[in-house]
Amino acid sequence: MDTRLMRPPWFKPRKYRHFDMPVPETKADFVTDAAAIKGHSFLPLLHVDKTEIRYRLDPETNKKARIEKTRSIRYASHRDSCILAFYASKLNQALERHYQIVDWSDCVLAYRKLGKANYHFAAEARNHVISCAPMTVLAFDVSKFFDTLDHKLLKERIKRLLGTNELTPDWYAVLKAVTKFRFVKHEDLIAEPILKKYCQEVGRPWICGIKTLKQLGVEIYPNPNKTCGVPQGTPISAALSNAYMIDFDAAAFAACSEIGALYRRYSDDILIICRPEYADAVIEKIESLMGLNLLTLSSEKTERTEFTVDDSKIVASRTAQYLGFAFDHNGARIRESSISRQWKKLRRSIKAVEAKGRTEIAEGRSNFIHTKRLVKRFQAISSIVEDIPRPVRNFSSYARRSAAAFGPDDKILHQVRRLEREALSEIRRLKRVGRR
């Protein structure tokens, strides 16, 4: 029997190293003891900066500009993650009960078990535009979303969702842990030789304890904002963000419904599709609602795309971007930055596999280069599960599911087939190395 089917729905094994040992499933039920949670001492989060290279079209020059986007991810310790995951499950249940009694449940897309993926939502948006043109597509992005969630508003909305005037001591402890959080920077750890060794040592299940951190003088930072901000990356962060946005969602949906517009929100990405004559008023309304919720828009990321009808043909003023896809009147594609990232991963993987394989051949440990992992990662293949062939979950299968969601257009398939052909060519080359 698959043991995953017996796990509590909130439990997830975590493989990263932290300041405590991993918690086995058999020891995770401590989270149900509210008295224990009330007195629990939460450990500092582990802060990691992740940088992504993105390309955005400059409307003035009509050229792609290279943009570096750095996200600060903060991981909770293993024991703390169990607690936060358990309370996230409770909050998500409260959110779903709330969504069942409102008429805008379909508008909130992120962090929910809806049986759909981002490509379904993006395809729905494009189909709506094409079938209802002329339309204006407005895409908004909330500036520093997780960093600016107001603590007072967050607490008030969580109490409302839980149906209480005051938080119980255990809920208060959990909310305090993610608003008055502390963190240690990963770069500070690897700057200390001993801790760098602990971070990289093969087979070591944890980094070290807090006592060791203090002895080595590693700085523990507080939340830089006393009145706002929750850490992005903890098991409860997503649920907190949806809880925070319930009033905004209700007001935005009501405003859009009055003019027959489509409203969708995926975390901090907001999409509105409306008639062209309402677009300016919609932008003004969204900016106003942001202010009421103590949030701001990234004005430089607000995108406006006009889909007009010219001589019975639909024409887009520019390419609309949504949830990792770019679409216009000619069809849809996976965003170029995503494809570029896959090409880089392919080249890095080929280089690493070849280097390892040649070393093994030179040392007499193998007669050929093993390419099975490359095939599994970069080819459209199926595995057999209970006598049923199922696609391996990789970028190729994702692209094919995306293509199916968008319909008969083959632009996405063309993108992924180029990648697959290159991968197959390299795999065949590597297979010839060392063989006699």
N, C-alpha and C positions, 0 to 999 in steps of 0.2 A: 504493500500500500504506500502511496506517495505521502510522506510525512507532512508535506506542505499543506495537504488538505485538512490536517488535524490542528494546524497552528491557529491561534487566535488571529482574527483578521488584521489586528493592529500590529502584530509582531513581525519584525523583519530582521534577519541576521545582518549585521554590519561588519564589513571586513576591514575598515580603515583602523589605523592605530590611533589611540587617544591616551588620556591620562588615567584610564582604568582598563580592566580586563574585559573582553567580550562577555556578554551575558547569554548563557545558553537558554533555549526555550523553556527548559524545565525549571529555571530559576526566575522567570520573568513575571510570575504571578504576584510578586510583591506590589505591583502597581495598583492592585485593587484595594489595598489597605489605605484608606483616606488619611488615617491618623499618621501613618508612616510618611506619606507624601507631605503632610503638613510640616513635619520636622526635618525633611530631607535637605541636605546641603548640596546644592547644584554646583558642579565643577565648572571652571572656565571653558568657554567654547574654543575650538581650534579654528583660527582665522586663516583662510587661504585665498589669495587673489588669483582669479582666472582671467586671462586676457584673450579676447577673440578679435581677429582681424575681420572687419566688415567693409563693404564697399557700398557707398550711397551715391545716387545720381544727383549731381549738382544742377538744379534747374536753371541757373544762370549760364553756366558754361556747357551744360548738357554732357559733361564728362563725369566719370566715376571717381569719387574721392575716397581715398583709403582712410578708414577710421578704426582706431583701436578702442575697443570697449572692455573695460575691466570690471568684473563683478566680484564683490567680496562675499565669499561663501564661508559660513561659520557652522562648524559641525559640533553637535553635542556629544558628550561622552556616551559610552555604551549604556550605562545604567540610566543616565538622564534621558537618552533617546527612547528607552522603553517607556518611561513616564510620559514624555511628551507625545509619543505615538498613541498611547492609551487615551490621553486627554484630547488629542486631535480627533480620534475616533468618536469620542463623545460629542465634540463640537460639530463634526461633520454630520452626525445624526441629527443634531438640533437644526443645522442648516437645511438638511433635506426636508425635515418636517416643515420648516418655514417656507421652503420653495414650493411645497405641495399646496400651500394655501394662498399663494400669490399667482398672478397671471404672467409673470416674467421669468419663470423658471428656465425656459429654453434659452434665455439670453446669457446666462452664466455658463461658460464652457469649460473653464480650467479647474483642475483638481477634483473632478467629479467622475463617478463611474457611470458614464452615459452610454457605453458601448460604441463610442465613436472616437476617431482620432482627429488630429489637426487637419488632415487632408479632407475629411468629410466636411468640416466646418468651412474650410477655404472654398471647396467646390460648391457648397450651398450658397456662399456669398456671390461667387461668380455667376452661378446660374440665375440668381435673383436679379443681378445687374443686367444680364443679357436678356432675360425675359421681360423686364420692366423698363428698359431704356426708352427715353433718355433718363439717366440717373447720375448722381454725384456720389462718389465713394470717398468718405472721410475716415482717415485712420489717425488715431490719437495715441500718444504714449505718455504715461504718467512719469514725471521726473522723479527719480530716486524713490520709487514706490515704497519698498519695504523700510527704507531709512526714514521716511516721513510720516508713517502711520501714527496719528496722535494717540497717546496712551489713554487719555481721559475718554475720548470718543470710542476707542477700542473696548475699554472696560464696560462702558454703558451699553454697547451693542451686544457684547457677550452676555451680559446679565439679561438683556431682553430676550435673546435667543434661548437662554437656559430657563427663562420664566421665573426669575428671582430678583428681589430688590437688593440683595447683598450676596456676594460670592462666598461660598463655603471656604473654610481655611485651606483645604487642599487646592481648590481652584485659585485662591489668592496666591498660594505659593508658586503654582505653575505660571500664572500670569506675571508674577514678580520676576521669575527666572528668565522670561523672554523680553522683559522691558528694562529691568535693571541688570542686564546681563554683563558678564565680564568675559574677556577673551585673551588668548595668547596668539601672537603672530607666528605662523610657521617659519617665516624667514628668520625670526629671532631664535627659534630652536636650532635650525641648521647652521646658525652663526656660532653656536656653542659646540665645540668638537665632540664632547661626550654625547650630547643630545642628537647631534647629526648622525652619530654612529647608531644610537638607539632607533632613530627614524628609518635607517636604511638596513639595519641588521636582518638578514634573512631568518625567518622563523620566529622573530620576536613578536609577541602578540600585543604589546602595548609600548608606549613611549617611556613614561615614568610617572611617578606620583607627584602630587602638588608639593610635598615636602622637598623633593629633589629640585623642582623648579625654583623654589624659594632659596634653597641653599646655593644654587648656581646664579642667582640674581636675575632670572628671566622675568621681564616685566609683564604684569597682568593688567590689561587695560580695561577701564569701565566703558559702558555705552557712552559715546561722545555726546549724545543728546539726552538730557534728563527727562524731557517731556514727550519725546517721540522716537519712533524707530523700533523695529523688531528684527532679529537676525534672519537673514535669508539662508536657508540650508538646513534648518532643524525640522524634525518631523511634524511640528505643529504650525510652521510658518505659513503654509498654503492655506490652511483652515482659518488662521487669523486674518489673512488678507481678504478672503471671501466674506468673513463675518464683518470686517470693517466696512466693506462696500455695499452692504444691504440697503442703506438709505440712498446712496448714489444710484444703484441699479434701479430702485423703484422710481426715483424721480426722472432718470434718463429714459426709462422705458415709457413712462407716462407722457413725457414731452415728445418722444418719437411717435408714439401711437396717435397723438393728435394730428399729425401730418402724414400718417401712413408710411413712416420710415422704419427701416429695419435696424434694431440695436443689438449688438453683440459685444460681450466683454470676455477676453481670455487673459486673466491675471491683470497686468497693467496695459494690455493692448486693447484699445477700444475701437470698434468699427461701427460706423453708421452709414447706411445707404438711403439716400433721400432724393426727392425731386430737386433739380438744380435751383429752383427759385427759393428753396428753404435752406440751402447750404449755409449761407452767412449767419442766419438766425440760429441754426444748430450749433455752429462753432461758438457763438456767443453764449448759448445756453450751457454747453458743456464746460466752458471756462468758468461760468458762474457756479455751476454745481461743484466743480473742483474746489473753488474757493470756500464754499459752504462746508466741505469735508476736509478742509485744511490741507489740500493737495494742490499741486501745480502741474501743468502740462509741459512737456518738452516741446516748445514751439517749433524748434528746428526739425523735429521729427514728425510734426503734423503734415500729413500728405493728403492732397486733394486731387482726385482723378475724375475727369468728366467723361462720361460715356454718352455720346450724342448720336443721333440718327441722321445720316446724310445720304440722301437718295436711296432710302430703304436699307442702307448699310449702317451697322453700328461701328463707331470709331471712338477709340479711347485717346484722350489727350496725352496720356503717359501710361507707363506700366504701373498697375496697382500692386502694392506689396501687402501680404497678409499671411501670418502664421507660417512663414518659411516658403511661401510661394509667390510668384510674380505672374499676374494675369492681365490680359488686355482683350481686345476684340478678336485677336488671332488665336487665342488659346492660353494655356497655362504651362508654367515651367517651375521646376524647383529653383529656388533662389540661387543665383550664381555663386554667392559666397558659400553656400552649403555644398554645392558641387565642387568648388575649388578646395574646400576642406577635405572632401573625400579623396581627391586626387593627391593631396599632400600626404594623407594617411596611407594611400596605396604605395607611394614612392618610398616613404619611411619604412613601411612594412617589408617591401621587397628588399630594400637595402639591408635591413636587420636580419631577415631570414637568410639571405645570401651570405652575409658575413658569418653568421653562426654555422651555416651548413658547410662552408668552405673550411672553417676551423675544425669541425668534426671530421671531415674527410682527411684533412692534413694530419690529424692526430690518430687516424685509423679507427675512429669510433663509429664511422658510417661510410657507406659507399656512394651515397647520394644525398641531395638536399631535400629535406622534408617540406612539402608544400601544402599539406592537408589543411593547416590553419588558414593559409591564404585563400584556398578554394572556399572554405567555409565563410570567410569574411567578405570576399569580394565577388562571389559568383551566385547566380540565382539557382540554388539547389534545394532539394527536399531531404528531410530526414524521415525515417520510419518510426512512428510512435504508435504502439499497439496495432501494428499491421496497417496503419494509415499513413500515407505520405503527407508530410506537412512541411511547408516552406521554412527554411532556416531564417531566423529573425536577423536580417542584416540590412544594409542600405539598399541592396538590389531588390529585396522583397518589399521593403518600404516604398521604394520608387514605383514598383509595379502596383502596389495597392493604391498609391496616389493616382497613378494613371487611370486605374479602373474607376476611382471616385470621380475624376474629372470627365470621364466619357471617352469618346472615340478619338479625340485628338492625340497624336503620337509624339508630341514634343518632349514630354517627360521620358518616354521610353527611349527616344533618341539620345537624351542626355545620359541615361544610365547605361545604355548599350555601348557607348563609346568607352566608358569606364570599364565595363566588363571585358570588352575586346582587348584593351590594354593589359588588364589583369591576366587574362587568359594567355596572351602572348608572352608575358613575363614568366608565368608559371611554367609554360612549356619550355622556355629557355632554361629555367632553373632545373627542371627535371633532367635535362641532358647533361648537366654538370656532374662529373665524377662517374657516370655510368659507362660501362664497357660492353 
